[in-house]
Amino acid sequence: MNTIGFKPALPVISGFKKLGLFSFNGGNQPIDFKPRGVCLVKVAMEETQTLKVDAQGKVDKLANGHAGKNHSHLSTIGNSTNIKWHECPVEKIDRQKLLQQKGCVIWITGLSGSGKSSVACALSQMLCQRGKLSYILDGDNVRHGLNRDLSFKAEDRVENIRRVGEVAKLFADAGFICIACLISPYKRDRAACRAMLPSGDFIEVFMDVPLRVCEDRDPKGLYKLARTGKIKGFTGIDDPYESPLDAEIVLRCNTGDCSTPSDMAGEVISYLEEKGYLQA
């Protein structure tokens, strides 16, 4: 059995250590070796781990079944205990190279009837025509499955946005251009979703459409129900909508002066091109 001193070459980053160079005597010169069997590898500041090393000198797995990670430090996140983030060698940048685009979240917010879903669909179609991969998280659609257990009470609305934000983050990490279109009326909830992503990867699109225009459209008849008291807590009627103050893109529409969904989507495309999201 061979014993090899193994020293981290990089500092701790977000709770994880990057593994560095092998050495037999505490030096930092790389060593060309091809041991067979099982080696004890000592990691600086961490306990000894047992690795299986094949004939080519490649690490197979730790004795506990996971490659190259120390599992002594577990976390508690919310109600989840004894969990640890598992790093994989294929990262976001690798997926982006495959897709020839950069992952991000386009968050379309606005009143009911402002045209969020129409713009999202037009945008997704334009991206598809350009050979770019996107996915829409529509506010109504996610309530058919992922969020079917949530009502429209204030606390459930917060959870609804949080879940969509987390899913959107995963899509962006996969290299997708994720298009989330939800009323998302509260600034704090949108800010929380923005904070989930790296700087610049959350692109807020505000559908700046007056209430009177949305109410005239009323595609689902919800404003009429809200006005007659059959729906309580309806955004814009008896529950507030907090307009964004620093949205990356503002799409305006007034009575008799509205661009088509395709034209609005074109403005988003221009932004993505300018910021380099349509190339790896």
Phi, psi and omega in degrees: 000133180262140175249124186238126174286131186232113187248132176296130180269345182237155179289169178293131179234117179052039175085000181241147178255133172278130183281144188247231190260145174282145172204151178265339188230025177086358178284183181236026178268136178294146182239131178273109181218153178223072180286161175244159174087223185243134179242147169268122181248122179265125179256127182306133178069007178227167183285163179294137177243151178258124180244148170265129182238127183275185185295337178270003179083015181269137177288129179270284181211157170289163179301332180272006172097002181237139186277128164062021180232146174272128185250024181276342184253106181251157185240162171239118180238113184062236179265004180267125182245160176055049179242155180216136179291134181254117179275141177238154184291333178274119186246179183305318182297327178291318179293323179295323178295321178297319185272346183057047176199169178249133180289139179200173176240123173259111186257106182264119183236149179165173181296160172300132181087005181279348178104018183301308183294323180296316179293320180300315181293319178296320180295315180298320179295318180294322177294319179299318179297335178269003180079024181252140186268127179223167174212138182261130169253096183271138184305318178287319184297318182292338177281353173280342183219278185309316185247028182294342181273000185256142177264196177253018172293159186305313183292327179286328176296320178299314180293324177302312181292320180300314181297315179297321177299318180293318179293318178300321178299319179294318178299316180297321179294331177284352180100001179284157164266102185269128181249107178258124180234105182217154175304313180036070192286342189256133182302319186296325180289319177294322178296323179295322178291321177300320183291345180286340188248160174299155181305130178094342185273354174254112185248105183274127178244115182262118174277093184275080183240125182300152180304320183298325179290315179298320182289326176295322179290305179036060187298333181252003179072017186282326179296320179298318178294322180292320180294330180268003177083008181278342173236128179255149177070035182273128184301129179096341180252292178236020172216139189283154166244123182263105184295140176296145178256343185224037179296143178294326182225133176241122179251111186261147178210126174238166181306125179076004182219063182240131174286160176287159176305324179294319178295319178295317178298326178299326177295322178292319177302316180300320178296315181297320178296314182299322183271359175083018182280347181263019173214157183283000000 
